[in-house]
Structure formats: structure tokens, C-alpha cells
């Protein structure tokens, strides 16, 4: 039997995918309904915590991709009647990026931090890809939103767009690193608690 397909591992995949699904569907919907700024960043950072903890139990390549695939499927079924292409794409991309990076670096504090940065960075970068390619939309509105969120508090305008993009990307990456470290600490605590 393939190591990744044991009954125990399939149960873990289902549990972690259900956890991520709850974050996406319940918390994500609430943040969107309340129009909370950085809702996508909050959701992707919570996903990082779940992915890092899952790696403590499923420490092999492909496990987090499987969790992402199941989570994406849950999102599709829970969003009947709604447009889900971008959230499903985000879930899958975040899971793939996380899995690849943590598999290359290894499951460690540094690996969790580096892989943890990937989902929020994708959350930041995705509109640059999906707006023009999938929807044929110009990026003007996204740039305007970024300037409002990041540039206005610093007194920057459209002339400083490159600096605004760098600041925004840094904030997203730092949030992901923080999520990775929180996930690392949580995974260590959970593993120690279950070992007693």
C-alpha cells in the first residue's frame, strides 16, 4: 500500500480539509459580508496554521495538496449558486505552493515559516493573474484598492505604486511567516500533548 493512502492518513486529510473548509466557508463568508479589510489575508494565514499542523501528522509530499483538493471540493459544494473559481484556484495554489516549499526545506521551524509565507503571497498575487486572464478585467481597480489600503496611511499616491506593492507584499509575507510559526508551535504542543 502507498504510504500516503493509509486509512489513518485519509482520516487526517479529511479532518484537516474539514478544518480549512470551515475557515473558508464560515469565517471567510463572515469576513466578506462584513467587508473586513484583508479578509483574504486573514483566511490564508489561518490556512497556513492548519497546513503546518497537518504536516506534523502527514509529513510526506502531496499530503497538503490532498488537503487542498478536498477543501476545494468542499468549497464548491458549499457555494452552490455562487462563483467559486477564484477561491478554488486560491485553495489549490496555496496548498501546492505550501507542499512544495515545505517538502524542499523539510518540516522544521524554518520550513514552516518559509512555506507559511507562500499562501498569503499567492493571495496577494492571484488578482494580478486572474483579473486579466480569467475575467479580462483591467488591474486598475486592484491597484486603486492597494493604494487606498497601503498607500494612503503612508501618504503615498499612484506615483509610488512600486513602493506600495512592495509594502503590501511584505505585509502578506510576514503574516504568512507568523502563521507558519504559530502553526509550528501549535503542532509541537499537540504532538507533545498526545504523546503523554
C-alpha positions as a Python dict, from the first residue, in 0.01 Angstrom:
ca = {
    (1, 'X'): (0, 0, 0),
    (2, 'X'): (119, 351, -78),
    (3, 'X'): (226, 530, 242),
    (4, 'X'): (4, 832, 176),
    (5, 'X'): (-313, 627, 128),
    (6, 'X'): (-336, 452, 463),
    (7, 'X'): (-670, 475, 642),
    (8, 'X'): (-511, 679, 919),
    (9, 'X'): (-372, 932, 671),
    (10, 'X'): (-702, 957, 482),
    (11, 'X'): (-877, 1037, 810),
    (12, 'X'): (-619, 1307, 888),
    (13, 'X'): (-662, 1453, 538),
    (14, 'X'): (-1039, 1465, 588),
    (15, 'X'): (-1009, 1628, 933),
    (16, 'X'): (-766, 1898, 819),
    (17, 'X'): (-961, 1962, 498),
    (18, 'X'): (-1279, 2000, 703),
    (19, 'X'): (-1100, 2247, 929),
    (20, 'X'): (-981, 2451, 634),
    (21, 'X'): (-1328, 2426, 481),
    (22, 'X'): (-1481, 2575, 797),
    (23, 'X'): (-1232, 2862, 779),
    (24, 'X'): (-1310, 2923, 411),
    (25, 'X'): (-1687, 2889, 429),
    (26, 'X'): (-1788, 3022, 768),
    (27, 'X'): (-1514, 3266, 865),
    (28, 'X'): (-1446, 3369, 504),
    (29, 'X'): (-1815, 3436, 437),
    (30, 'X'): (-1846, 3637, 758),
    (31, 'X'): (-1539, 3848, 676),
    (32, 'X'): (-1669, 3909, 325),
    (33, 'X'): (-2018, 4001, 447),
    (34, 'X'): (-1871, 4247, 698),
    (35, 'X'): (-1632, 4380, 429),
    (36, 'X'): (-1334, 4336, 660),
    (37, 'X'): (-1014, 4469, 502),
    (38, 'X'): (-752, 4200, 441),
    (39, 'X'): (-1014, 3923, 467),
    (40, 'X'): (-819, 3712, 217),
    (41, 'X'): (-501, 3761, 416),
    (42, 'X'): (-674, 3652, 736),
    (43, 'X'): (-817, 3341, 569),
    (44, 'X'): (-487, 3243, 405),
    (45, 'X'): (-298, 3293, 732),
    (46, 'X'): (-546, 3068, 915),
    (47, 'X'): (-499, 2816, 634),
    (48, 'X'): (-123, 2830, 691),
    (49, 'X'): (-171, 2736, 1058),
    (50, 'X'): (-387, 2439, 956),
    (51, 'X'): (-138, 2329, 689),
    (52, 'X'): (160, 2345, 925),
    (53, 'X'): (-23, 2148, 1195),
    (54, 'X'): (-130, 1895, 930),
    (55, 'X'): (234, 1847, 832),
    (56, 'X'): (312, 1725, 1184),
    (57, 'X'): (74, 1434, 1120),
    (58, 'X'): (115, 1398, 743),
    (59, 'X'): (484, 1461, 678),
    (60, 'X'): (510, 1349, 316),
    (61, 'X'): (494, 1517, -23),
    (62, 'X'): (142, 1551, -158),
    (63, 'X'): (-42, 1542, 174),
    (64, 'X'): (-117, 1914, 186),
    (65, 'X'): (-212, 1908, -184),
    (66, 'X'): (-465, 1638, -100),
    (67, 'X'): (-598, 1851, 186),
    (68, 'X'): (-627, 2144, -55),
    (69, 'X'): (-810, 1933, -314),
    (70, 'X'): (-1065, 1812, -58),
    (71, 'X'): (-1106, 2166, 79),
    (72, 'X'): (-1162, 2299, -273),
    (73, 'X'): (-1425, 2032, -332),
    (74, 'X'): (-1599, 2125, -6),
    (75, 'X'): (-1592, 2491, -114),
    (76, 'X'): (-1755, 2402, -447),
    (77, 'X'): (-2037, 2206, -283),
    (78, 'X'): (-2092, 2470, -13),
    (79, 'X'): (-2108, 2752, -268),
    (80, 'X'): (-2386, 2624, -493),
    (81, 'X'): (-2512, 2915, -699),
    (82, 'X'): (-2207, 3131, -629),
    (83, 'X'): (-1894, 3197, -831),
    (84, 'X'): (-1616, 2989, -678),
    (85, 'X'): (-1348, 2975, -945),
    (86, 'X'): (-1110, 3218, -774),
    (87, 'X'): (-1145, 3074, -421),
    (88, 'X'): (-1097, 2719, -554),
    (89, 'X'): (-793, 2831, -754),
    (90, 'X'): (-656, 3005, -443),
    (91, 'X'): (-707, 2699, -222),
    (92, 'X'): (-533, 2469, -469),
    (93, 'X'): (-245, 2709, -541),
    (94, 'X'): (-188, 2775, -171),
    (95, 'X'): (-180, 2403, -94),
    (96, 'X'): (56, 2324, -382),
    (97, 'X'): (297, 2608, -300),
    (98, 'X'): (298, 2519, 69),
    (99, 'X'): (354, 2147, 0),
    (100, 'X'): (636, 2204, -248),
    (101, 'X'): (825, 2451, -28),
    (102, 'X'): (794, 2252, 296),
    (103, 'X'): (892, 1933, 112),
    (104, 'X'): (1204, 2102, -25),
    (105, 'X'): (1311, 2261, 306),
    (106, 'X'): (1179, 1996, 543),
    (107, 'X'): (939, 2010, 836),
    (108, 'X'): (1119, 2242, 1073),
    (109, 'X'): (1064, 2588, 1220),
    (110, 'X'): (1239, 2742, 916),
    (111, 'X'): (1044, 2521, 676),
    (112, 'X'): (714, 2612, 843),
    (113, 'X'): (799, 2984, 825),
    (114, 'X'): (912, 2972, 460),
    (115, 'X'): (623, 2754, 343),
    (116, 'X'): (387, 2962, 555),
    (117, 'X'): (472, 3272, 354),
    (118, 'X'): (354, 3109, 30),
    (119, 'X'): (-28, 3106, 74),
    (120, 'X'): (-59, 3475, 170),
    (121, 'X'): (186, 3576, -102),
    (122, 'X'): (-32, 3385, -350),
    (123, 'X'): (-340, 3556, -204),
    (124, 'X'): (-172, 3889, -283),
    (125, 'X'): (-52, 3786, -631),
    (126, 'X'): (-358, 3597, -754),
    (127, 'X'): (-559, 3901, -870),
    (128, 'X'): (-268, 4003, -1096),
    (129, 'X'): (-319, 3670, -1275),
    (130, 'X'): (-691, 3603, -1251),
    (131, 'X'): (-827, 3954, -1319),
    (132, 'X'): (-679, 3985, -1669),
    (133, 'X'): (-652, 3617, -1770),
    (134, 'X'): (-976, 3465, -1640),
    (135, 'X'): (-1204, 3766, -1636),
    (136, 'X'): (-1049, 4006, -1886),
    (137, 'X'): (-1059, 4282, -1624),
    (138, 'X'): (-803, 4560, -1605),
    (139, 'X'): (-592, 4583, -1292),
    (140, 'X'): (-682, 4949, -1232),
    (141, 'X'): (-938, 4870, -961),
    (142, 'X'): (-699, 4637, -779),
    (143, 'X'): (-423, 4898, -791),
    (144, 'X'): (-666, 5160, -659),
    (145, 'X'): (-764, 4933, -369),
    (146, 'X'): (-399, 4866, -287),
    (147, 'X'): (-324, 5238, -290),
    (148, 'X'): (-618, 5304, -57),
    (149, 'X'): (-522, 5027, 186),
    (150, 'X'): (-145, 5066, 191),
    (151, 'X'): (-56, 5396, 29),
    (152, 'X'): (-299, 5636, 194),
    (153, 'X'): (-188, 5566, 554),
    (154, 'X'): (171, 5633, 446),
    (155, 'X'): (83, 5941, 240),
    (156, 'X'): (173, 5769, -89),
    (157, 'X'): (-4, 5815, -422),
    (158, 'X'): (-7, 5641, -760),
    (159, 'X'): (342, 5773, -833),
    (160, 'X'): (468, 5542, -558),
    (161, 'X'): (289, 5229, -684),
    (162, 'X'): (604, 5013, -680),
    (163, 'X'): (668, 5103, -316),
    (164, 'X'): (304, 5035, -226),
    (165, 'X'): (323, 4693, -394),
    (166, 'X'): (645, 4611, -207),
    (167, 'X'): (495, 4717, 128),
    (168, 'X'): (179, 4513, 62),
    (169, 'X'): (375, 4206, -45),
    (170, 'X'): (593, 4234, 265),
    (171, 'X'): (289, 4254, 492),
    (172, 'X'): (138, 3945, 331),
    (173, 'X'): (467, 3751, 353),
    (174, 'X'): (521, 3847, 719),
    (175, 'X'): (165, 3739, 804),
    (176, 'X'): (236, 3403, 641),
    (177, 'X'): (563, 3360, 829),
    (178, 'X'): (380, 3442, 1154),
    (179, 'X'): (111, 3187, 1067),
    (180, 'X'): (381, 2930, 993),
    (181, 'X'): (548, 2989, 1329),
    (182, 'X'): (214, 2977, 1514),
    (183, 'X'): (136, 2653, 1331),
    (184, 'X'): (479, 2515, 1422),
    (185, 'X'): (428, 2593, 1790),
    (186, 'X'): (74, 2454, 1783),
    (187, 'X'): (187, 2135, 1612),
    (188, 'X'): (463, 2081, 1869),
    (189, 'X'): (218, 2138, 2154),
    (190, 'X'): (-37, 1898, 2004),
    (191, 'X'): (221, 1627, 1937),
    (192, 'X'): (360, 1660, 2291),
    (193, 'X'): (10, 1652, 2442),
    (194, 'X'): (-88, 1337, 2252),
    (195, 'X'): (242, 1166, 2340),
    (196, 'X'): (168, 1183, 2713),
}
